[in-house]
Amino acid sequence: MNATLKPVEDQVIVITGATSGIGLATARMAAERGARVVLAARSEDDLNNSPRKYSARAARRSTSLPTFATARTSAR
């Protein structure tokens, strides 16, 4: 089976843990390559500061979404 992928600039990618580590690096790279990126993380303050870590083009293609679920509350 051959999958046909859309070009990156036609993709919307949701990334959790987007304010640090692998999540931040992945979000930055995807946005730099033209994807629209939804950033999800627990810290709203860190999310608000995240676009400053990107280039101007990447920051325009990102949206932030604070998530407040923890393992304990999401299991209920």
Phi and psi restraints in degrees (range 20) as a CNS / XPLOR table:
assign (resid 1 and name C) (resid 2 and name N)
       (resid 2 and name CA) (resid 2 and name C) 1.0 -101.7 20.0 2
assign (resid 2 and name N) (resid 2 and name CA)
       (resid 2 and name C) (resid 3 and name N) 1.0 124.4 20.0 2
assign (resid 2 and name C) (resid 3 and name N)
       (resid 3 and name CA) (resid 3 and name C) 1.0 -94.0 20.0 2
assign (resid 3 and name N) (resid 3 and name CA)
       (resid 3 and name C) (resid 4 and name N) 1.0 137.5 20.0 2
assign (resid 3 and name C) (resid 4 and name N)
       (resid 4 and name CA) (resid 4 and name C) 1.0 -104.1 20.0 2
assign (resid 4 and name N) (resid 4 and name CA)
       (resid 4 and name C) (resid 5 and name N) 1.0 117.5 20.0 2
assign (resid 4 and name C) (resid 5 and name N)
       (resid 5 and name CA) (resid 5 and name C) 1.0 -95.2 20.0 2
assign (resid 5 and name N) (resid 5 and name CA)
       (resid 5 and name C) (resid 6 and name N) 1.0 142.9 20.0 2
assign (resid 5 and name C) (resid 6 and name N)
       (resid 6 and name CA) (resid 6 and name C) 1.0 -71.1 20.0 2
assign (resid 6 and name N) (resid 6 and name CA)
       (resid 6 and name C) (resid 7 and name N) 1.0 153.8 20.0 2
assign (resid 6 and name C) (resid 7 and name N)
       (resid 7 and name CA) (resid 7 and name C) 1.0 -60.5 20.0 2
assign (resid 7 and name N) (resid 7 and name CA)
       (resid 7 and name C) (resid 8 and name N) 1.0 150.0 20.0 2
assign (resid 7 and name C) (resid 8 and name N)
       (resid 8 and name CA) (resid 8 and name C) 1.0 -54.3 20.0 2
assign (resid 8 and name N) (resid 8 and name CA)
       (resid 8 and name C) (resid 9 and name N) 1.0 -40.0 20.0 2
assign (resid 8 and name C) (resid 9 and name N)
       (resid 9 and name CA) (resid 9 and name C) 1.0 -67.4 20.0 2
assign (resid 9 and name N) (resid 9 and name CA)
       (resid 9 and name C) (resid 10 and name N) 1.0 -10.9 20.0 2
assign (resid 9 and name C) (resid 10 and name N)
       (resid 10 and name CA) (resid 10 and name C) 1.0 -100.8 20.0 2
assign (resid 10 and name N) (resid 10 and name CA)
       (resid 10 and name C) (resid 11 and name N) 1.0 8.0 20.0 2
assign (resid 10 and name C) (resid 11 and name N)
       (resid 11 and name CA) (resid 11 and name C) 1.0 -102.7 20.0 2
assign (resid 11 and name N) (resid 11 and name CA)
       (resid 11 and name C) (resid 12 and name N) 1.0 150.2 20.0 2
assign (resid 11 and name C) (resid 12 and name N)
       (resid 12 and name CA) (resid 12 and name C) 1.0 -116.1 20.0 2
assign (resid 12 and name N) (resid 12 and name CA)
       (resid 12 and name C) (resid 13 and name N) 1.0 124.4 20.0 2
assign (resid 12 and name C) (resid 13 and name N)
       (resid 13 and name CA) (resid 13 and name C) 1.0 -120.3 20.0 2
assign (resid 13 and name N) (resid 13 and name CA)
       (resid 13 and name C) (resid 14 and name N) 1.0 128.0 20.0 2
assign (resid 13 and name C) (resid 14 and name N)
       (resid 14 and name CA) (resid 14 and name C) 1.0 -100.0 20.0 2
assign (resid 14 and name N) (resid 14 and name CA)
       (resid 14 and name C) (resid 15 and name N) 1.0 125.6 20.0 2
assign (resid 14 and name C) (resid 15 and name N)
       (resid 15 and name CA) (resid 15 and name C) 1.0 -124.0 20.0 2
assign (resid 15 and name N) (resid 15 and name CA)
       (resid 15 and name C) (resid 16 and name N) 1.0 121.3 20.0 2
assign (resid 15 and name C) (resid 16 and name N)
       (resid 16 and name CA) (resid 16 and name C) 1.0 -91.5 20.0 2
assign (resid 16 and name N) (resid 16 and name CA)
       (resid 16 and name C) (resid 17 and name N) 1.0 153.7 20.0 2
assign (resid 16 and name C) (resid 17 and name N)
       (resid 17 and name CA) (resid 17 and name C) 1.0 67.0 20.0 2
assign (resid 17 and name N) (resid 17 and name CA)
       (resid 17 and name C) (resid 18 and name N) 1.0 36.6 20.0 2
assign (resid 17 and name C) (resid 18 and name N)
       (resid 18 and name CA) (resid 18 and name C) 1.0 -81.2 20.0 2
assign (resid 18 and name N) (resid 18 and name CA)
       (resid 18 and name C) (resid 19 and name N) 1.0 4.3 20.0 2
assign (resid 18 and name C) (resid 19 and name N)
       (resid 19 and name CA) (resid 19 and name C) 1.0 -101.9 20.0 2
assign (resid 19 and name N) (resid 19 and name CA)
       (resid 19 and name C) (resid 20 and name N) 1.0 -3.2 20.0 2
assign (resid 19 and name C) (resid 20 and name N)
       (resid 20 and name CA) (resid 20 and name C) 1.0 -160.1 20.0 2
assign (resid 20 and name N) (resid 20 and name CA)
       (resid 20 and name C) (resid 21 and name N) 1.0 164.8 20.0 2
assign (resid 20 and name C) (resid 21 and name N)
       (resid 21 and name CA) (resid 21 and name C) 1.0 57.7 20.0 2
assign (resid 21 and name N) (resid 21 and name CA)
       (resid 21 and name C) (resid 22 and name N) 1.0 -139.3 20.0 2
assign (resid 21 and name C) (resid 22 and name N)
       (resid 22 and name CA) (resid 22 and name C) 1.0 -62.4 20.0 2
assign (resid 22 and name N) (resid 22 and name CA)
       (resid 22 and name C) (resid 23 and name N) 1.0 -39.1 20.0 2
assign (resid 22 and name C) (resid 23 and name N)
       (resid 23 and name CA) (resid 23 and name C) 1.0 -60.9 20.0 2
assign (resid 23 and name N) (resid 23 and name CA)
       (resid 23 and name C) (resid 24 and name N) 1.0 -45.0 20.0 2
assign (resid 23 and name C) (resid 24 and name N)
       (resid 24 and name CA) (resid 24 and name C) 1.0 -64.3 20.0 2
assign (resid 24 and name N) (resid 24 and name CA)
       (resid 24 and name C) (resid 25 and name N) 1.0 -46.2 20.0 2
assign (resid 24 and name C) (resid 25 and name N)
       (resid 25 and name CA) (resid 25 and name C) 1.0 -62.3 20.0 2
assign (resid 25 and name N) (resid 25 and name CA)
       (resid 25 and name C) (resid 26 and name N) 1.0 -42.3 20.0 2
assign (resid 25 and name C) (resid 26 and name N)
       (resid 26 and name CA) (resid 26 and name C) 1.0 -66.0 20.0 2
assign (resid 26 and name N) (resid 26 and name CA)
       (resid 26 and name C) (resid 27 and name N) 1.0 -44.0 20.0 2
assign (resid 26 and name C) (resid 27 and name N)
       (resid 27 and name CA) (resid 27 and name C) 1.0 -61.2 20.0 2
assign (resid 27 and name N) (resid 27 and name CA)
       (resid 27 and name C) (resid 28 and name N) 1.0 -45.2 20.0 2
assign (resid 27 and name C) (resid 28 and name N)
       (resid 28 and name CA) (resid 28 and name C) 1.0 -62.4 20.0 2
assign (resid 28 and name N) (resid 28 and name CA)
       (resid 28 and name C) (resid 29 and name N) 1.0 -46.6 20.0 2
assign (resid 28 and name C) (resid 29 and name N)
       (resid 29 and name CA) (resid 29 and name C) 1.0 -65.0 20.0 2
assign (resid 29 and name N) (resid 29 and name CA)
       (resid 29 and name C) (resid 30 and name N) 1.0 -42.5 20.0 2
assign (resid 29 and name C) (resid 30 and name N)
       (resid 30 and name CA) (resid 30 and name C) 1.0 -63.6 20.0 2
assign (resid 30 and name N) (resid 30 and name CA)
       (resid 30 and name C) (resid 31 and name N) 1.0 -44.5 20.0 2
assign (resid 30 and name C) (resid 31 and name N)
       (resid 31 and name CA) (resid 31 and name C) 1.0 -66.5 20.0 2
assign (resid 31 and name N) (resid 31 and name CA)
       (resid 31 and name C) (resid 32 and name N) 1.0 -39.3 20.0 2
assign (resid 31 and name C) (resid 32 and name N)
       (resid 32 and name CA) (resid 32 and name C) 1.0 -61.8 20.0 2
assign (resid 32 and name N) (resid 32 and name CA)
       (resid 32 and name C) (resid 33 and name N) 1.0 -31.6 20.0 2
assign (resid 32 and name C) (resid 33 and name N)
       (resid 33 and name CA) (resid 33 and name C) 1.0 -87.2 20.0 2
assign (resid 33 and name N) (resid 33 and name CA)
       (resid 33 and name C) (resid 34 and name N) 1.0 1.6 20.0 2
assign (resid 33 and name C) (resid 34 and name N)
       (resid 34 and name CA) (resid 34 and name C) 1.0 105.5 20.0 2
assign (resid 34 and name N) (resid 34 and name CA)
       (resid 34 and name C) (resid 35 and name N) 1.0 -2.0 20.0 2
assign (resid 34 and name C) (resid 35 and name N)
       (resid 35 and name CA) (resid 35 and name C) 1.0 -71.8 20.0 2
assign (resid 35 and name N) (resid 35 and name CA)
       (resid 35 and name C) (resid 36 and name N) 1.0 151.3 20.0 2
assign (resid 35 and name C) (resid 36 and name N)
       (resid 36 and name CA) (resid 36 and name C) 1.0 -84.4 20.0 2
assign (resid 36 and name N) (resid 36 and name CA)
       (resid 36 and name C) (resid 37 and name N) 1.0 131.0 20.0 2
assign (resid 36 and name C) (resid 37 and name N)
       (resid 37 and name CA) (resid 37 and name C) 1.0 -121.9 20.0 2
assign (resid 37 and name N) (resid 37 and name CA)
       (resid 37 and name C) (resid 38 and name N) 1.0 131.0 20.0 2
assign (resid 37 and name C) (resid 38 and name N)
       (resid 38 and name CA) (resid 38 and name C) 1.0 -104.4 20.0 2
assign (resid 38 and name N) (resid 38 and name CA)
       (resid 38 and name C) (resid 39 and name N) 1.0 118.3 20.0 2
assign (resid 38 and name C) (resid 39 and name N)
       (resid 39 and name CA) (resid 39 and name C) 1.0 -95.5 20.0 2
assign (resid 39 and name N) (resid 39 and name CA)
       (resid 39 and name C) (resid 40 and name N) 1.0 125.2 20.0 2
assign (resid 39 and name C) (resid 40 and name N)
       (resid 40 and name CA) (resid 40 and name C) 1.0 -123.1 20.0 2
assign (resid 40 and name N) (resid 40 and name CA)
       (resid 40 and name C) (resid 41 and name N) 1.0 134.0 20.0 2
assign (resid 40 and name C) (resid 41 and name N)
       (resid 41 and name CA) (resid 41 and name C) 1.0 -162.9 20.0 2
assign (resid 41 and name N) (resid 41 and name CA)
       (resid 41 and name C) (resid 42 and name N) 1.0 165.4 20.0 2
assign (resid 41 and name C) (resid 42 and name N)
       (resid 42 and name CA) (resid 42 and name C) 1.0 -76.1 20.0 2
assign (resid 42 and name N) (resid 42 and name CA)
       (resid 42 and name C) (resid 43 and name N) 1.0 -32.4 20.0 2
assign (resid 42 and name C) (resid 43 and name N)
       (resid 43 and name CA) (resid 43 and name C) 1.0 -92.6 20.0 2
assign (resid 43 and name N) (resid 43 and name CA)
       (resid 43 and name C) (resid 44 and name N) 1.0 109.8 20.0 2
assign (resid 43 and name C) (resid 44 and name N)
       (resid 44 and name CA) (resid 44 and name C) 1.0 -63.3 20.0 2
assign (resid 44 and name N) (resid 44 and name CA)
       (resid 44 and name C) (resid 45 and name N) 1.0 -37.6 20.0 2
assign (resid 44 and name C) (resid 45 and name N)
       (resid 45 and name CA) (resid 45 and name C) 1.0 -62.1 20.0 2
assign (resid 45 and name N) (resid 45 and name CA)
       (resid 45 and name C) (resid 46 and name N) 1.0 -44.8 20.0 2
assign (resid 45 and name C) (resid 46 and name N)
       (resid 46 and name CA) (resid 46 and name C) 1.0 -64.0 20.0 2
assign (resid 46 and name N) (resid 46 and name CA)
       (resid 46 and name C) (resid 47 and name N) 1.0 -38.4 20.0 2
assign (resid 46 and name C) (resid 47 and name N)
       (resid 47 and name CA) (resid 47 and name C) 1.0 -63.0 20.0 2
assign (resid 47 and name N) (resid 47 and name CA)
       (resid 47 and name C) (resid 48 and name N) 1.0 -42.5 20.0 2
assign (resid 47 and name C) (resid 48 and name N)
       (resid 48 and name CA) (resid 48 and name C) 1.0 -63.6 20.0 2
assign (resid 48 and name N) (resid 48 and name CA)
       (resid 48 and name C) (resid 49 and name N) 1.0 -28.6 20.0 2
assign (resid 48 and name C) (resid 49 and name N)
       (resid 49 and name CA) (resid 49 and name C) 1.0 -89.6 20.0 2
assign (resid 49 and name N) (resid 49 and name CA)
       (resid 49 and name C) (resid 50 and name N) 1.0 -15.6 20.0 2
assign (resid 49 and name C) (resid 50 and name N)
       (resid 50 and name CA) (resid 50 and name C) 1.0 -57.6 20.0 2
assign (resid 50 and name N) (resid 50 and name CA)
       (resid 50 and name C) (resid 51 and name N) 1.0 -46.3 20.0 2
assign (resid 50 and name C) (resid 51 and name N)
       (resid 51 and name CA) (resid 51 and name C) 1.0 -58.6 20.0 2
assign (resid 51 and name N) (resid 51 and name CA)
       (resid 51 and name C) (resid 52 and name N) 1.0 -22.5 20.0 2
assign (resid 51 and name C) (resid 52 and name N)
       (resid 52 and name CA) (resid 52 and name C) 1.0 -68.1 20.0 2
assign (resid 52 and name N) (resid 52 and name CA)
       (resid 52 and name C) (resid 53 and name N) 1.0 -18.6 20.0 2
assign (resid 52 and name C) (resid 53 and name N)
       (resid 53 and name CA) (resid 53 and name C) 1.0 -85.1 20.0 2
assign (resid 53 and name N) (resid 53 and name CA)
       (resid 53 and name C) (resid 54 and name N) 1.0 -4.2 20.0 2
assign (resid 53 and name C) (resid 54 and name N)
       (resid 54 and name CA) (resid 54 and name C) 1.0 -105.7 20.0 2
assign (resid 54 and name N) (resid 54 and name CA)
       (resid 54 and name C) (resid 55 and name N) 1.0 167.7 20.0 2
assign (resid 54 and name C) (resid 55 and name N)
       (resid 55 and name CA) (resid 55 and name C) 1.0 -70.4 20.0 2
assign (resid 55 and name N) (resid 55 and name CA)
       (resid 55 and name C) (resid 56 and name N) 1.0 167.7 20.0 2
assign (resid 55 and name C) (resid 56 and name N)
       (resid 56 and name CA) (resid 56 and name C) 1.0 -59.9 20.0 2
assign (resid 56 and name N) (resid 56 and name CA)
       (resid 56 and name C) (resid 57 and name N) 1.0 -41.8 20.0 2
assign (resid 56 and name C) (resid 57 and name N)
       (resid 57 and name CA) (resid 57 and name C) 1.0 -63.0 20.0 2
assign (resid 57 and name N) (resid 57 and name CA)
       (resid 57 and name C) (resid 58 and name N) 1.0 -45.2 20.0 2
assign (resid 57 and name C) (resid 58 and name N)
       (resid 58 and name CA) (resid 58 and name C) 1.0 -66.9 20.0 2
assign (resid 58 and name N) (resid 58 and name CA)
       (resid 58 and name C) (resid 59 and name N) 1.0 -39.5 20.0 2
assign (resid 58 and name C) (resid 59 and name N)
       (resid 59 and name CA) (resid 59 and name C) 1.0 -63.1 20.0 2
assign (resid 59 and name N) (resid 59 and name CA)
       (resid 59 and name C) (resid 60 and name N) 1.0 -35.9 20.0 2
assign (resid 59 and name C) (resid 60 and name N)
       (resid 60 and name CA) (resid 60 and name C) 1.0 -67.3 20.0 2
assign (resid 60 and name N) (resid 60 and name CA)
       (resid 60 and name C) (resid 61 and name N) 1.0 -22.5 20.0 2
assign (resid 60 and name C) (resid 61 and name N)
       (resid 61 and name CA) (resid 61 and name C) 1.0 -99.9 20.0 2
assign (resid 61 and name N) (resid 61 and name CA)
       (resid 61 and name C) (resid 62 and name N) 1.0 15.0 20.0 2
assign (resid 61 and name C) (resid 62 and name N)
       (resid 62 and name CA) (resid 62 and name C) 1.0 -121.4 20.0 2
assign (resid 62 and name N) (resid 62 and name CA)
       (resid 62 and name C) (resid 63 and name N) 1.0 149.2 20.0 2
assign (resid 62 and name C) (resid 63 and name N)
       (resid 63 and name CA) (resid 63 and name C) 1.0 -131.3 20.0 2
assign (resid 63 and name N) (resid 63 and name CA)
       (resid 63 and name C) (resid 64 and name N) 1.0 140.5 20.0 2
assign (resid 63 and name C) (resid 64 and name N)
       (resid 64 and name CA) (resid 64 and name C) 1.0 -103.8 20.0 2
assign (resid 64 and name N) (resid 64 and name CA)
       (resid 64 and name C) (resid 65 and name N) 1.0 145.9 20.0 2
assign (resid 64 and name C) (resid 65 and name N)
       (resid 65 and name CA) (resid 65 and name C) 1.0 -141.0 20.0 2
assign (resid 65 and name N) (resid 65 and name CA)
       (resid 65 and name C) (resid 66 and name N) 1.0 103.9 20.0 2
assign (resid 65 and name C) (resid 66 and name N)
       (resid 66 and name CA) (resid 66 and name C) 1.0 -69.9 20.0 2
assign (resid 66 and name N) (resid 66 and name CA)
       (resid 66 and name C) (resid 67 and name N) 1.0 138.0 20.0 2
assign (resid 66 and name C) (resid 67 and name N)
       (resid 67 and name CA) (resid 67 and name C) 1.0 -121.4 20.0 2
assign (resid 67 and name N) (resid 67 and name CA)
       (resid 67 and name C) (resid 68 and name N) 1.0 132.7 20.0 2
assign (resid 67 and name C) (resid 68 and name N)
       (resid 68 and name CA) (resid 68 and name C) 1.0 -113.0 20.0 2
assign (resid 68 and name N) (resid 68 and name CA)
       (resid 68 and name C) (resid 69 and name N) 1.0 5.4 20.0 2
assign (resid 68 and name C) (resid 69 and name N)
       (resid 69 and name CA) (resid 69 and name C) 1.0 -73.4 20.0 2
assign (resid 69 and name N) (resid 69 and name CA)
       (resid 69 and name C) (resid 70 and name N) 1.0 142.3 20.0 2
assign (resid 69 and name C) (resid 70 and name N)
       (resid 70 and name CA) (resid 70 and name C) 1.0 -117.1 20.0 2
assign (resid 70 and name N) (resid 70 and name CA)
       (resid 70 and name C) (resid 71 and name N) 1.0 171.2 20.0 2
assign (resid 70 and name C) (resid 71 and name N)
       (resid 71 and name CA) (resid 71 and name C) 1.0 -56.3 20.0 2
assign (resid 71 and name N) (resid 71 and name CA)
       (resid 71 and name C) (resid 72 and name N) 1.0 -38.7 20.0 2
assign (resid 71 and name C) (resid 72 and name N)
       (resid 72 and name CA) (resid 72 and name C) 1.0 -67.9 20.0 2
assign (resid 72 and name N) (resid 72 and name CA)
       (resid 72 and name C) (resid 73 and name N) 1.0 -47.2 20.0 2
assign (resid 72 and name C) (resid 73 and name N)
       (resid 73 and name CA) (resid 73 and name C) 1.0 -77.2 20.0 2
assign (resid 73 and name N) (resid 73 and name CA)
       (resid 73 and name C) (resid 74 and name N) 1.0 -31.5 20.0 2
assign (resid 73 and name C) (resid 74 and name N)
       (resid 74 and name CA) (resid 74 and name C) 1.0 -75.1 20.0 2
assign (resid 74 and name N) (resid 74 and name CA)
       (resid 74 and name C) (resid 75 and name N) 1.0 -16.3 20.0 2
assign (resid 74 and name C) (resid 75 and name N)
       (resid 75 and name CA) (resid 75 and name C) 1.0 -81.5 20.0 2
assign (resid 75 and name N) (resid 75 and name CA)
       (resid 75 and name C) (resid 76 and name N) 1.0 -12.9 20.0 2
